[in-house]
Amino acid sequence: MHSIPLRFAIALVGFVVTTTAFGQSYPSRPITLIVPYAAGGSVDAVARIVAPRLSERLGQNVVIENVAGAGGIVGTQRAARAAPDGYTLLFSVESTMAIAKLVQPSTVQYDSQKDFTPISLVGTSPLVLAGKKSIAADTTDDLIKLLRANPGKFSYATSGTGTSLHVAGEMINIEGKVSIVHVPYRVGAQMVTDLIGNQIDLAMLPLVMALPNYRNGNIKVFGTTEPTRSPVAPDLPSLAEHPDLRQVNVTVWFGLFAPAKTDAAIVERLHQAVAAALQEPDVRAKLAETGLRIVGNNPAEFAAFLAQEIEKFSVIVKAANIKAE
């Protein structure tokens, strides 16, 4: 039997120890969590529920940096260019990671699958199709009949061209064989104000934005955009319960990413920290208040989910010819 020269044996032991220590010694300084949207919005709100618990699990401060601009693109591009050392992470959503590149290919300078390593899908939430109180329909079936009888006469608001809200509205147009006119808004909260004030007929809204106004009787809600009813609001029908809208399936989601080529040991350490944080009762309660169904899957599952989302959205974007540039 050949003996291994001593210097190789020492080098080999050194390599194993260094690799193990790399995962264990991380993090040794504060971590920046880029949120590519303004403070006070829904993405920021979810990030601020999760970040303090990540700090506790990792033993280092997780500092949120809001880098707003171009519908999430500016902050996402900054995160894509960050060093893959685990000290800059991205908290992002479907609009920037699955849709933006499809609707504005020349503006978006990152590839969410090539430039990022998924860590964990934190949670998902449906959108809802809401209507003004005076609209002459109470059920999805009533609404589809009304829209088919009046093509191009009714309009729906979203938070912008090329967002998941816009994609959901166009999905309803295609699947329901209706023609509702898209009205993009710059400020999301204004949609609800105008809906309550009868200034706009319909709107695609995040569940958390629609629920209080629906419960107060200020607006109508026709259904949610996921195939099954939301556990947060089981009384609301899913639009897919209507035979002509079975294919309507748009989920708002929130996930944690690292720049591509981040060490696997660091990614696993971060995934464990997220998974543990999402088991804590107060975190679960706070996320439920934002309308979120908690997921907390592993990096491989999140990567597969992201690929499916991009594929799904690319079909709708092509069919509806959605362009945001």
C-alpha positions in Angstrom: 0.0 0.0 0.0 1.4 3.4 -0.9 1.6 5.9 1.9 0.5 9.5 1.2 3.3 12.0 1.4 3.0 14.0 4.7 2.6 17.4 3.0 -0.4 16.1 0.9 -2.0 14.6 4.0 -1.6 17.9 5.9 -3.0 19.8 2.9 -6.0 17.5 2.6 -6.8 17.8 6.4 -6.4 21.6 6.0 -8.9 21.7 3.1 -11.5 19.7 5.0 -11.1 21.8 8.2 -11.2 25.1 6.2 -14.4 24.1 4.3 -16.1 23.1 7.5 -15.0 26.2 9.3 -16.1 28.4 6.4 -19.7 27.3 7.0 -19.4 27.5 10.8 -17.6 30.9 11.0 -20.2 32.5 8.8 -21.4 35.1 9.5 -18.7 37.1 11.2 -20.1 40.5 10.4 -23.5 42.1 9.7 -25.5 41.0 6.6 -27.2 43.5 4.2 -30.6 42.4 3.0 -31.6 44.3 -0.1 -35.3 45.0 -0.5 -35.8 46.4 -4.0 -38.9 48.4 -3.0 -39.6 51.4 -0.9 -39.9 51.2 2.9 -43.5 50.8 4.1 -44.7 48.7 1.1 -45.8 45.0 1.3 -42.4 43.5 0.4 -40.7 45.7 3.0 -43.3 44.7 5.6 -42.7 41.0 5.1 -38.9 41.4 5.1 -39.1 43.3 8.4 -41.0 40.4 10.0 -38.4 37.9 8.9 -35.1 39.9 9.3 -35.0 40.2 13.1 -35.4 36.5 13.5 -32.7 35.8 11.0 -30.4 38.0 13.0 -31.2 36.0 16.2 -30.5 32.7 14.4 -27.3 33.8 12.7 -25.9 35.8 15.6 -25.3 38.9 13.4 -27.4 41.9 12.5 -29.4 41.5 9.3 -29.8 45.1 8.1 -32.5 45.9 5.5 -31.4 48.3 2.8 -34.3 49.6 0.7 -33.1 50.1 -2.9 -36.2 51.2 -4.8 -36.5 52.1 -8.4 -37.8 50.9 -11.8 -40.3 48.5 -10.2 -37.7 46.6 -8.2 -35.1 46.3 -11.0 -32.5 48.7 -9.6 -32.2 46.9 -6.2 -32.2 43.5 -7.9 -29.4 44.5 -10.3 -27.4 45.7 -7.3 -27.8 42.4 -5.5 -26.9 40.5 -8.7 -23.5 42.3 -8.8 -22.7 41.9 -5.1 -19.9 39.6 -3.9 -21.1 36.0 -3.5 -19.9 35.9 0.1 -23.2 35.7 2.0 -23.1 39.3 3.2 -25.4 40.7 0.6 -28.8 39.0 0.2 -31.9 39.8 -1.7 -35.5 39.7 -0.5 -37.7 39.7 -3.7 -40.9 38.8 -5.3 -42.4 37.3 -8.5 -42.7 40.6 -10.4 -38.9 41.2 -10.4 -37.7 37.6 -10.4 -40.2 35.9 -12.8 -41.9 38.6 -14.9 -39.7 41.7 -15.3 -37.2 40.1 -17.8 -40.2 38.9 -19.9 -41.9 42.2 -20.3 -38.8 44.6 -20.5 -35.9 42.5 -21.8 -33.7 45.4 -22.8 -34.1 47.2 -19.4 -33.5 44.1 -17.1 -29.7 43.4 -17.0 -30.0 40.3 -14.7 -31.1 36.7 -15.2 -32.9 35.5 -12.0 -31.9 31.9 -12.6 -28.3 32.5 -13.6 -27.3 35.4 -11.4 -28.9 34.2 -8.1 -29.0 31.2 -5.8 -32.5 30.7 -4.3 -32.4 30.1 -0.6 -36.0 29.7 0.5 -39.6 30.7 -0.6 -40.9 32.4 2.5 -44.6 32.5 1.5 -47.3 33.0 -1.1 -50.5 34.9 -1.4 -53.2 35.3 -4.1 -54.4 38.4 -5.7 -58.1 39.2 -5.8 -60.4 40.6 -8.5 -62.2 43.4 -6.7 -65.0 45.7 -7.9 -66.7 48.9 -7.0 -69.9 48.6 -4.9 -72.1 49.9 -7.8 -71.0 47.3 -10.4 -74.0 45.3 -11.6 -72.7 41.9 -10.6 -72.3 40.0 -7.4 -70.7 36.7 -8.5 -67.9 35.8 -10.9 -70.6 34.4 -13.2 -72.6 37.6 -13.2 -69.4 39.6 -13.8 -68.3 37.5 -16.8 -71.7 37.8 -18.4 -71.7 41.6 -17.8 -68.2 41.9 -19.3 -69.0 39.8 -22.4 -72.1 41.9 -23.0 -70.0 45.1 -22.9 -66.6 44.5 -24.4 -64.1 47.4 -23.8 -66.7 49.3 -21.6 -65.2 48.3 -18.2 -61.7 49.0 -16.9 -59.4 47.4 -14.2 -56.7 49.0 -12.2 -53.3 47.5 -11.4 -50.1 48.8 -9.8 -48.4 49.0 -13.1 -47.7 47.5 -16.6 -45.9 44.2 -16.5 -46.6 43.5 -12.8 -48.1 40.2 -11.6 -51.4 42.2 -11.1 -51.4 43.1 -14.8 -50.6 39.5 -15.8 -53.5 38.3 -13.7 -55.9 40.8 -15.4 -54.8 39.7 -18.8 -55.2 36.1 -17.9 -58.8 36.8 -17.0 -59.2 38.6 -20.3 -57.8 35.6 -22.3 -59.4 32.8 -20.3 -62.8 34.5 -19.7 -62.9 35.7 -23.4 -63.6 39.2 -22.1 -62.1 42.6 -22.8 -61.5 44.7 -19.7 -59.3 47.8 -20.3 -56.1 48.0 -18.3 -55.4 51.2 -16.2 -52.0 51.2 -14.6 -51.6 53.2 -11.4 -48.4 54.6 -10.0 -49.5 54.3 -6.3 -51.1 51.0 -5.2 -53.2 52.5 -2.4 -54.8 55.0 -4.8 -56.5 52.0 -6.6 -58.4 51.1 -3.4 -59.4 54.8 -2.9 -60.7 55.0 -6.5 -62.5 51.7 -6.2 -64.3 52.8 -3.0 -65.1 56.2 -4.7 -66.5 54.5 -7.8 -63.8 56.1 -10.0 -62.8 52.7 -11.5 -64.8 49.6 -12.2 -62.5 46.8 -11.1 -59.0 46.3 -9.7 -56.5 43.5 -9.2 -55.4 43.8 -5.6 -53.1 42.0 -3.2 -55.3 40.0 -0.8 -54.0 42.0 2.2 -55.0 45.3 0.5 -58.5 44.1 -0.4 -59.6 42.2 2.7 -60.2 45.1 5.2 -62.2 47.0 2.6 -64.2 43.9 1.6 -64.9 43.1 5.3 -66.0 46.7 5.8 -68.4 46.4 2.9 -66.6 49.1 0.9 -65.8 47.0 -2.2 -66.9 43.7 -3.8 -64.5 40.8 -4.2 -65.2 38.3 -7.0 -62.5 35.8 -6.3 -58.8 35.0 -5.7 -56.3 34.1 -8.3 -54.9 30.8 -6.9 -56.5 27.4 -7.9 -57.6 26.8 -4.3 -59.1 29.1 -1.7 -56.8 31.0 0.5 -56.5 29.6 4.1 -56.3 33.3 5.2 -59.8 34.0 3.7 -61.5 30.7 3.0 -64.9 32.5 2.5 -63.6 34.1 -0.7 -64.1 31.9 -3.8 -61.3 31.1 -6.2 -61.8 32.5 -9.7 -60.8 29.0 -10.9 -64.1 27.7 -9.5 -65.8 29.3 -12.5 -65.6 26.8 -15.4 -64.2 29.5 -17.9 -61.5 30.7 -15.5 -60.0 27.3 -14.4 -56.6 28.2 -15.8 -56.3 31.5 -13.9 -53.4 31.0 -11.5 -51.3 33.9 -10.3 -49.5 33.8 -7.0 -47.7 36.7 -5.3 -44.6 35.3 -3.5 -41.7 36.4 -1.3 -38.4 34.7 -1.3 -34.8 35.0 -0.1 -31.9 34.9 -2.6 -28.1 35.1 -2.6 -25.9 36.1 -5.5 -24.9 33.2 -7.8 -21.8 31.2 -6.8 -22.4 31.7 -3.0 -20.8 28.8 -1.1 -23.2 25.9 -0.6 -22.4 25.8 3.1 -23.5 29.4 3.5 -26.7 28.9 1.5 -27.6 25.9 3.7 -26.9 27.9 6.9 -29.2 30.6 5.6 -31.9 28.1 4.6 -31.8 26.5 8.1 -32.1 30.0 9.7 -35.1 30.9 7.5 -36.8 27.6 8.1 -36.4 27.9 11.9 -37.6 31.5 11.9 -40.8 30.5 10.0 -41.7 28.0 12.7 -41.9 30.6 15.4 -45.5 31.3 16.4 -45.2 35.1 16.5 -43.6 35.1 13.0 -46.4 32.9 11.7 -49.0 35.1 13.2 -47.6 38.3 11.8 -47.1 36.8 8.3 -50.7 35.5 8.4 -51.9 39.1 9.1 -50.2 40.1 5.8 -52.2 37.5 3.9 -49.3 35.1 3.5 -49.4 31.3 3.4 -46.0 30.2 4.8 -43.8 27.9 2.7 -40.2 27.8 3.9 -39.0 25.3 1.3 -35.3 24.3 0.6 -33.1 25.8 -2.1 -33.6 23.0 -4.7 -37.4 23.2 -4.3 -37.4 27.0 -4.6 -35.2 26.8 -7.7 -37.7 24.4 -9.3 -40.6 26.6 -8.3 -38.9 29.7 -9.9 -38.4 27.8 -13.1 -42.1 26.8 -13.2 -43.2 30.4 -12.5 -41.0 31.8 -15.3 -42.4 29.2 -17.8 -46.0 30.0 -16.7 -45.7 33.7 -17.0 -43.9 33.6 -20.3 -46.9 31.9 -21.9 -49.3 34.6 -20.7 -46.9 37.5 -21.5 -46.6 36.2 -25.1 -50.4 35.5 -25.5 -51.4 38.9 -24.2 -48.4 40.7 -25.8 -47.5 42.5 -22.5 -44.7 45.0 -22.9 -43.5 47.4 -20.3 -40.9 49.3 -22.4 
